[in-house]
């Protein structure tokens, strides 16, 4: 069972990755493996919900919402700096 399934956020029943858990947990810095995980997210209909959930819940491992741990840290720094949930600035 996927760690993501165990967490059971509501959106997960529609997740593209629900049956392929290992692809979503590449070793940090393994760009090729990260690209595989991100390619799964690219076809996922709940990508926005997933990223929002991961940011709110401080997920620190794996690919969530098409973003790596490092990318989510960057987004969270921007959110803290901007004082809102704007991911683009
Ligand atoms: S966006 Fe990616 S990590 Fe999130 S549920 Fe979809 S496939 Fe899984």
Backbone and ligand atoms as CSV (ligand in chain L), in Angstrom:
chain,resi,resn,atom,element,x,y,z
A,1,UNK,N,N,0.846,-1.197,0.000
A,1,UNK,CA,C,0.000,0.000,0.000
A,1,UNK,C,C,0.880,1.245,0.000
A,2,UNK,N,N,0.480,2.215,-0.748
A,2,UNK,CA,C,1.231,3.459,-0.832
A,2,UNK,C,C,1.146,4.253,0.453
A,3,UNK,N,N,2.252,4.893,0.855
A,3,UNK,CA,C,2.152,5.827,1.991
A,3,UNK,C,C,1.107,6.893,1.736
A,4,UNK,N,N,0.924,7.262,0.491
A,4,UNK,CA,C,-0.084,8.277,0.187
A,4,UNK,C,C,-1.478,7.717,0.419
A,5,UNK,N,N,-1.700,6.466,0.106
A,5,UNK,CA,C,-2.997,5.840,0.359
A,5,UNK,C,C,-3.273,5.784,1.848
A,6,UNK,N,N,-2.237,5.496,2.622
A,6,UNK,CA,C,-2.415,5.411,4.066
A,6,UNK,C,C,-2.841,6.744,4.651
A,7,UNK,N,N,-2.386,7.828,4.050
A,7,UNK,CA,C,-2.775,9.154,4.538
A,7,UNK,C,C,-4.212,9.485,4.158
A,8,UNK,N,N,-4.678,8.933,3.035
A,8,UNK,CA,C,-6.044,9.045,2.577
A,8,UNK,C,C,-6.625,10.452,2.514
A,9,UNK,N,N,-5.921,11.413,1.940
A,9,UNK,CA,C,-6.615,12.670,1.688
A,9,UNK,C,C,-7.749,12.409,0.704
A,10,UNK,N,N,-8.800,13.197,0.777
A,10,UNK,CA,C,-10.015,12.929,0.002
A,10,UNK,C,C,-9.742,12.795,-1.491
A,11,UNK,N,N,-8.833,13.590,-2.009
A,11,UNK,CA,C,-8.580,13.579,-3.444
A,11,UNK,C,C,-7.906,12.303,-3.924
A,12,UNK,N,N,-7.358,11.528,-3.003
A,12,UNK,CA,C,-6.486,10.443,-3.420
A,12,UNK,C,C,-7.195,9.347,-4.205
A,13,UNK,N,N,-8.498,9.239,-4.067
A,13,UNK,CA,C,-9.217,8.214,-4.833
A,13,UNK,C,C,-9.117,8.472,-6.331
A,14,UNK,N,N,-8.801,9.706,-6.710
A,14,UNK,CA,C,-8.666,10.045,-8.131
A,14,UNK,C,C,-7.207,10.225,-8.546
A,15,UNK,N,N,-6.285,9.911,-7.654
A,15,UNK,CA,C,-4.867,10.154,-7.915
A,15,UNK,C,C,-4.310,9.229,-8.991
A,16,UNK,N,N,-3.551,9.789,-9.863
A,16,UNK,CA,C,-2.893,9.006,-10.916
A,16,UNK,C,C,-1.872,8.026,-10.323
A,17,UNK,N,N,-1.322,8.360,-9.184
A,17,UNK,CA,C,-0.248,7.556,-8.601
A,17,UNK,C,C,-0.727,6.507,-7.599
A,18,UNK,N,N,-2.015,6.356,-7.423
A,18,UNK,CA,C,-2.496,5.517,-6.323
A,18,UNK,C,C,-2.042,4.059,-6.425
A,19,UNK,N,N,-1.700,3.598,-7.609
A,19,UNK,CA,C,-1.265,2.207,-7.757
A,19,UNK,C,C,0.216,2.053,-8.069
A,20,UNK,N,N,0.952,3.152,-8.021
A,20,UNK,CA,C,2.387,3.073,-8.323
A,20,UNK,C,C,3.179,3.867,-7.274
A,21,UNK,N,N,3.142,3.441,-6.042
A,21,UNK,CA,C,3.714,4.250,-4.963
A,21,UNK,C,C,5.200,4.512,-5.069
A,22,UNK,N,N,5.971,3.544,-5.514
A,22,UNK,CA,C,7.422,3.716,-5.444
A,22,UNK,C,C,7.929,4.787,-6.404
A,23,UNK,N,N,7.253,4.958,-7.523
A,23,UNK,CA,C,7.682,5.975,-8.472
A,23,UNK,C,C,7.573,7.384,-7.876
A,24,UNK,N,N,6.765,7.533,-6.853
A,24,UNK,CA,C,6.529,8.857,-6.280
A,24,UNK,C,C,7.490,9.178,-5.144
A,25,UNK,N,N,8.399,8.261,-4.833
A,25,UNK,CA,C,9.369,8.484,-3.764
A,25,UNK,C,C,10.793,8.246,-4.264
A,26,UNK,N,N,11.230,9.047,-5.236
A,26,UNK,CA,C,12.595,8.891,-5.741
A,26,UNK,C,C,13.599,9.335,-4.681
A,27,UNK,N,N,14.797,8.829,-4.793
A,27,UNK,CA,C,15.855,9.292,-3.902
A,27,UNK,C,C,16.092,10.783,-4.169
A,28,UNK,N,N,16.243,11.566,-3.103
A,28,UNK,CA,C,16.488,13.001,-3.308
A,28,UNK,C,C,17.691,13.229,-4.213
A,29,UNK,N,N,17.526,14.083,-5.189
A,29,UNK,CA,C,18.612,14.407,-6.105
A,29,UNK,C,C,18.724,13.475,-7.294
A,30,UNK,N,N,17.929,12.435,-7.347
A,30,UNK,CA,C,17.940,11.521,-8.493
A,30,UNK,C,C,17.027,12.117,-9.563
A,31,UNK,N,N,17.612,12.925,-10.413
A,31,UNK,CA,C,16.826,13.695,-11.387
A,31,UNK,C,C,16.026,12.804,-12.323
A,32,UNK,N,N,16.610,11.694,-12.730
A,32,UNK,CA,C,15.896,10.807,-13.656
A,32,UNK,C,C,14.665,10.205,-12.980
A,33,UNK,N,N,14.837,9.776,-11.747
A,33,UNK,CA,C,13.705,9.191,-11.018
A,33,UNK,C,C,12.663,10.263,-10.688
A,34,UNK,N,N,13.122,11.456,-10.359
A,34,UNK,CA,C,12.179,12.554,-10.101
A,34,UNK,C,C,11.363,12.880,-11.348
A,35,UNK,N,N,12.004,12.813,-12.498
A,35,UNK,CA,C,11.298,13.103,-13.750
A,35,UNK,C,C,10.193,12.082,-14.002
A,36,UNK,N,N,10.453,10.842,-13.627
A,36,UNK,CA,C,9.410,9.814,-13.780
A,36,UNK,C,C,8.218,10.140,-12.886
A,37,UNK,N,N,8.490,10.463,-11.630
A,37,UNK,CA,C,7.397,10.820,-10.723
A,37,UNK,C,C,6.626,12.030,-11.215
A,38,UNK,N,N,7.360,13.026,-11.667
A,38,UNK,CA,C,6.697,14.237,-12.166
A,38,UNK,C,C,5.860,13.948,-13.399
A,39,UNK,N,N,6.287,13.008,-14.211
A,39,UNK,CA,C,5.510,12.684,-15.408
A,39,UNK,C,C,4.172,12.059,-15.024
A,40,UNK,N,N,4.158,11.342,-13.909
A,40,UNK,CA,C,2.889,10.786,-13.423
A,40,UNK,C,C,1.969,11.929,-12.995
A,41,UNK,N,N,2.509,12.863,-12.251
A,41,UNK,CA,C,1.708,14.015,-11.792
A,41,UNK,C,C,1.173,14.828,-12.974
A,42,UNK,N,N,1.931,14.886,-14.044
A,42,UNK,CA,C,1.517,15.695,-15.195
A,42,UNK,C,C,0.191,15.214,-15.772
A,43,UNK,N,N,-0.121,13.958,-15.569
A,43,UNK,CA,C,-1.378,13.427,-16.072
A,43,UNK,C,C,-2.446,13.263,-15.013
A,44,UNK,N,N,-2.240,13.868,-13.861
A,44,UNK,CA,C,-3.137,13.670,-12.713
A,44,UNK,C,C,-4.168,14.798,-12.633
A,45,UNK,N,N,-5.416,14.437,-12.445
A,45,UNK,CA,C,-6.480,15.451,-12.418
A,45,UNK,C,C,-6.586,16.151,-11.065
A,46,UNK,N,N,-5.884,15.663,-10.051
A,46,UNK,CA,C,-5.969,16.293,-8.733
A,46,UNK,C,C,-4.644,16.952,-8.336
A,47,UNK,N,N,-3.871,17.353,-9.321
A,47,UNK,CA,C,-2.539,17.895,-9.043
A,47,UNK,C,C,-2.602,19.144,-8.159
A,48,UNK,N,N,-3.534,20.026,-8.383
A,48,UNK,CA,C,-3.610,21.236,-7.558
A,48,UNK,C,C,-3.995,20.913,-6.112
A,49,UNK,N,N,-4.983,20.048,-5.951
A,49,UNK,CA,C,-5.395,19.638,-4.606
A,49,UNK,C,C,-4.237,18.955,-3.880
A,50,UNK,N,N,-3.513,18.138,-4.617
A,50,UNK,CA,C,-2.393,17.403,-4.034
A,50,UNK,C,C,-1.299,18.352,-3.552
A,51,UNK,N,N,-0.921,19.302,-4.386
A,51,UNK,CA,C,0.131,20.232,-3.980
A,51,UNK,C,C,-0.314,21.070,-2.787
A,52,UNK,N,N,-1.524,21.554,-2.823
A,52,UNK,CA,C,-2.034,22.339,-1.698
A,52,UNK,C,C,-2.021,21.525,-0.417
A,53,UNK,N,N,-2.460,20.286,-0.524
A,53,UNK,CA,C,-2.493,19.404,0.652
A,53,UNK,C,C,-1.082,19.174,1.189
A,54,UNK,N,N,-0.140,18.888,0.292
A,54,UNK,CA,C,1.243,18.618,0.720
A,54,UNK,C,C,1.864,19.838,1.385
A,55,UNK,N,N,1.590,21.017,0.847
A,55,UNK,CA,C,2.140,22.242,1.440
A,55,UNK,C,C,1.539,22.479,2.818
A,56,UNK,N,N,0.245,22.312,2.935
A,56,UNK,CA,C,-0.426,22.541,4.221
A,56,UNK,C,C,0.005,21.535,5.277
A,57,UNK,N,N,0.296,20.317,4.846
A,57,UNK,CA,C,0.605,19.248,5.796
A,57,UNK,C,C,2.093,19.000,5.967
A,58,UNK,N,N,2.903,19.813,5.324
A,58,UNK,CA,C,4.341,19.713,5.522
A,58,UNK,C,C,4.945,18.415,5.037
A,59,UNK,N,N,4.385,17.867,3.967
A,59,UNK,CA,C,4.979,16.638,3.424
A,59,UNK,C,C,6.422,16.913,3.018
A,60,UNK,N,N,7.334,16.120,3.523
A,60,UNK,CA,C,8.737,16.391,3.235
A,60,UNK,C,C,9.412,15.274,2.450
A,61,UNK,N,N,8.660,14.263,2.063
A,61,UNK,CA,C,9.272,13.196,1.262
A,61,UNK,C,C,8.469,12.977,-0.010
A,62,UNK,N,N,9.162,12.681,-1.090
A,62,UNK,CA,C,8.500,12.280,-2.316
A,62,UNK,C,C,8.008,13.426,-3.175
A,63,UNK,N,N,7.414,13.025,-4.280
A,63,UNK,CA,C,6.823,13.965,-5.225
A,63,UNK,C,C,5.353,14.125,-4.850
A,64,UNK,N,N,4.925,15.359,-4.694
A,64,UNK,CA,C,3.519,15.662,-4.422
A,64,UNK,C,C,3.132,16.835,-5.306
A,65,UNK,N,N,2.017,16.712,-5.970
A,65,UNK,CA,C,1.548,17.808,-6.814
A,65,UNK,C,C,2.555,18.216,-7.874
A,66,UNK,N,N,3.338,17.273,-8.314
A,66,UNK,CA,C,4.315,17.547,-9.364
A,66,UNK,C,C,5.566,18.261,-8.880
A,67,UNK,N,N,5.741,18.356,-7.572
A,67,UNK,CA,C,6.899,19.070,-7.018
A,67,UNK,C,C,7.712,18.165,-6.112
A,68,UNK,N,N,9.002,18.340,-6.167
A,68,UNK,CA,C,9.903,17.615,-5.267
A,68,UNK,C,C,9.901,18.278,-3.897
A,69,UNK,N,N,10.531,17.606,-2.961
A,69,UNK,CA,C,10.670,18.179,-1.623
A,69,UNK,C,C,11.337,19.557,-1.686
A,70,UNK,N,N,12.429,19.651,-2.442
A,70,UNK,CA,C,13.152,20.927,-2.539
A,70,UNK,C,C,12.271,22.009,-3.162
A,71,UNK,N,N,11.517,21.638,-4.169
A,71,UNK,CA,C,10.627,22.621,-4.809
A,71,UNK,C,C,9.526,23.070,-3.858
A,72,UNK,N,N,9.018,22.160,-3.053
A,72,UNK,CA,C,7.972,22.536,-2.071
A,72,UNK,C,C,8.555,23.441,-1.003
A,73,UNK,N,N,9.793,23.207,-0.605
A,73,UNK,CA,C,10.424,24.113,0.369
A,73,UNK,C,C,10.513,25.522,-0.212
A,74,UNK,N,N,10.886,25.614,-1.471
A,74,UNK,CA,C,10.972,26.923,-2.131
A,74,UNK,C,C,9.601,27.597,-2.159
A,75,UNK,N,N,8.582,26.836,-2.515
A,75,UNK,CA,C,7.216,27.395,-2.544
A,75,UNK,C,C,6.822,27.873,-1.154
A,76,UNK,N,N,7.095,27.070,-0.139
A,76,UNK,CA,C,6.716,27.469,1.221
A,76,UNK,C,C,7.462,28.720,1.667
A,77,UNK,N,N,8.726,28.856,1.262
A,77,UNK,CA,C,9.456,30.088,1.598
A,77,UNK,C,C,8.792,31.294,0.943
A,78,UNK,N,N,8.369,31.125,-0.311
A,78,UNK,CA,C,7.699,32.221,-1.013
A,78,UNK,C,C,6.366,32.556,-0.352
A,79,UNK,N,N,5.654,31.528,0.066
A,79,UNK,CA,C,4.374,31.764,0.737
A,79,UNK,C,C,4.605,32.546,2.021
A,80,UNK,N,N,5.597,32.142,2.794
A,80,UNK,CA,C,5.874,32.850,4.048
A,80,UNK,C,C,6.296,34.284,3.781
A,81,UNK,N,N,7.128,34.465,2.752
A,81,UNK,CA,C,7.596,35.812,2.423
A,81,UNK,C,C,6.441,36.690,1.951
A,82,UNK,N,N,5.551,36.113,1.139
A,82,UNK,CA,C,4.453,36.900,0.575
A,82,UNK,C,C,3.248,36.982,1.504
A,83,UNK,N,N,3.207,36.106,2.489
A,83,UNK,CA,C,2.094,36.140,3.421
A,83,UNK,C,C,0.792,35.646,2.823
A,84,UNK,N,N,0.890,34.875,1.753
A,84,UNK,CA,C,-0.320,34.305,1.163
A,84,UNK,C,C,0.033,33.008,0.461
A,85,UNK,N,N,-0.922,32.470,-0.286
A,85,UNK,CA,C,-0.718,31.194,-0.955
A,85,UNK,C,C,-0.379,31.355,-2.427
A,86,UNK,N,N,0.101,32.522,-2.812
A,86,UNK,CA,C,0.479,32.748,-4.202
A,86,UNK,C,C,1.756,31.974,-4.494
A,87,UNK,N,N,1.677,30.975,-5.384
A,87,UNK,CA,C,2.828,30.123,-5.684
A,87,UNK,C,C,3.704,30.692,-6.789
A,88,UNK,N,N,3.305,31.764,-7.399
A,88,UNK,CA,C,4.013,32.203,-8.598
A,88,UNK,C,C,5.034,33.296,-8.330
A,89,UNK,N,N,4.986,33.958,-7.204
A,89,UNK,CA,C,5.900,35.082,-6.940
A,89,UNK,C,C,6.946,34.736,-5.897
L,1,LIG,S1,S,-0.403,15.076,-8.266
L,1,LIG,FE1,FE,1.123,13.448,-8.364
L,1,LIG,S2,S,1.543,12.866,-6.237
L,1,LIG,FE2,FE,-0.357,14.039,-6.274
L,1,LIG,S3,S,-1.984,12.514,-6.376
L,1,LIG,FE3,FE,-1.517,13.164,-8.469
L,1,LIG,S4,S,0.001,11.723,-9.233
L,1,LIG,FE4,FE,-0.081,11.508,-7.006
